[in-house]
């Protein structure tokens, strides 16, 4: 399998970075954004980058300009969307004609849902979608989750304070394009405690094992 590489992308708010984990013979590309509390090294993003290329999916992890600049607080959603969209031409070039699916964890999942139509995404993969702020279920972001018109997979922890897998399932009721993958015992960081039904390694393996088949079902191949 080819070695990962890095690509700097200019934006109006500074450079962003694409971390490319290429498949040797790609059938699709998965473009992933990170959350508001960290970068591309999040455990679930890394698990997908390490696993999916072996199954014909190139994974591109997108680091937003604010992370590269060393800031601790993410900017407002419109700025995140602009930083993401600025990388779209570079991602299309990396895809080299294969279909592109988008996704990300937490705030990155929101960005992917909001911009899926604009970038022509074939599918969306949401990791720990923040359905609402902790303890504030009335402030639902379900509209963003349901905005894509393409297939959506949501991998959600059963202990996620930003919305459990059951809450995501209820919010997506009646939306046939949305699939929900419960990750037993996982919190918003996809961390599994010692009392969880599976250990950390098994939880991440479950996640990676689900995304590949979802993409094969959802993304048209050449």
N, C-alpha and C positions, 0 to 999 in steps of 0.2 A: 504494500500500500504506500502511495506517495507520502512524503513527510509534510507536516503542517507548515504553512507559510503565513506571512503577515503582509497587509496592504494598507497604507495610509490613505484616507479619503478626506479631501478638503471640504469644509462646510462654512457657513457664514459665522458660526460661533467657534471656529477652531477645528483642528483635525480630529477625525474619528479614525477608528482602526477596525479592519476586518481580519479575523483570525480564521484561516482557511484550513479545514481538514478534508483533503480531497479523496474522493473515491477513485479507484483506478479506472473503472469503466462506469461512470455515473449515469443513472437513469433519471435522477432528480437532484435538486439542490434545496437544502433547508437552511433558511436565513433566520438566525435567532438573535433576539435582543435580551439584554440583562435587566435586572430590577433596579429600583431606586436606592437600594441599600448595598449594592456591590457591583462587580463587573462580570466579565466573561468567565471567571474562574468558579462560578457557582457550581455546586456538585451535580445538579441535574443537567446543566448545559455541558459540562465536561463529559458526563456519562454518554450523552448523545454524540458528542464530537468524537469520542473514542470508539463508539460501537457502530454507528450507522455507516461510516465509509466502507466498512467490511461487507456491507449489504447493498452497495451501489448507490448510496446517497452522500453527496458532498455536503458537509456541514460548514456553514459560515457563521461564526459568532461575531456580533457587531458590538464594539465598545464605543459608547457615545462620547462626544467631545468633552463633556463635563468630567467624566472619569479620567480621561487622559490628562486633563488639566489639573487633576489632584483635588477637585472640589468634593465636599462631603455631601452636598445636598443637590438633588436632581432639579433641573429647571421645570417650568410649567409644561403641561402636555403639548402645547403647540410647538414649543422649542424642541422637545423630544421628537415629535413627528417630523419636523424640518430636518433635524440631524439624520434621521432614518432615511427619509426620502432622498437626501443628497447622495446617499450611497447606492441608490437603486441602479444607476447606470453601471457602476463598477460590479455590482452583484450580477447584473444581466450579462456582462462580459465574462464573468467567472462561470456562469451557467452554460455558456456556449451552446445555447439552443435547447437545453433540457428544461423541463418545467421547474418553476420555483415555488416552493411552499414557504410561508413565513411563520414566525412564532416568537416565543420568548417566555421569560419567567416574570411574573408579577407585573410591574409597570411596562416591561417589554412586551408582555402579552397584550396589554391594552393598546400599545402602539401598533402592534401587528394587526389587531382587529380593526383599529380605526383606519389603517392605510392599506388594507388588503386589496380593496378594489383599485386604488390608485396605482399599485404596482403590478396589478394583474396576477395576483397570487392564485395558485391552483388549489391550495388548502391552507389551513391555519392550525398550528400546534401551540396550545396554551399550557404553560406550566405554572401552577399556583396562581391562577387568575384571581386578582384582588376584587372580589365581588362587592365588598363594602369595607369601610374602615373597621378595625376591631371594635366590637361592641356597638356598632351603628348600622344595623341591618337595614334601617330605613333609607340610608344613603346608597342605594343600589346602583351598580354600574352594569346592570344586565343589558341595557341598551347597547353598550359597546360590545359585549360578548356576542350578542345576537345580530350585530351589524353585518358581518361577512355573509355573502350569499354562496360561498363555497363550503365544503366539508370542514368541520372544526372538531379537533380532539382536545379535551380539557383533562389534563392529569392533575388531580386535586387531592391533597391530603385530607384524611378524615379528622385531623385535629387542627386544620388551618383556621386561625382566628380571623382571617380576612374572608372567610366563606368556606365551609366544609364541602366535601364532595356531595353530600346530601343537599346542601343549599344550592350548589351549582345545578344539580339535577332538577330541582324544583324550579329554578329560574329559567331553565332551558326546556321546560315541559312544553310540548307542542312544537318544538323546533327540531325537525327530523335531521337537519344537517349537523347537529351538535351531539357528539359522543362524549361521555364522561367516564374517565378511568379513575376509580377510587384508589388511592395509595394508602393502605392501611397503616395507621399509627403515625403518619407523616404530618408535620406542621407546615407553616408557610415556607420555610427554607428547605422543605423535603427532608428534614431531619427526623429520624425515627428513634424514639426512646428505647431504653432497655426492655420496657414492658410491652413494646409493640408486637404485633402478630408476626412480623418478619424483621430481620436485622437490616442495617443500613445498606449493605451491599446488595441484598436481595431486593430491597425496595427500588434501588436504582436500576437493577437488572430488569425488574418488571416494567419500569418506565421505558427503558430502551427497547425492550422486546415488543412493547405495544406500538411505539411510534413507527417502526419500520413497516409492519403490516398495514397500519392506517394509511401511510403514504402510498403503499402499493395499491390499496383499494381506491384511493381518492385522487391520485395524481396521474393524469394520462401520460403514457410513455410514447417515445418516438417510434 
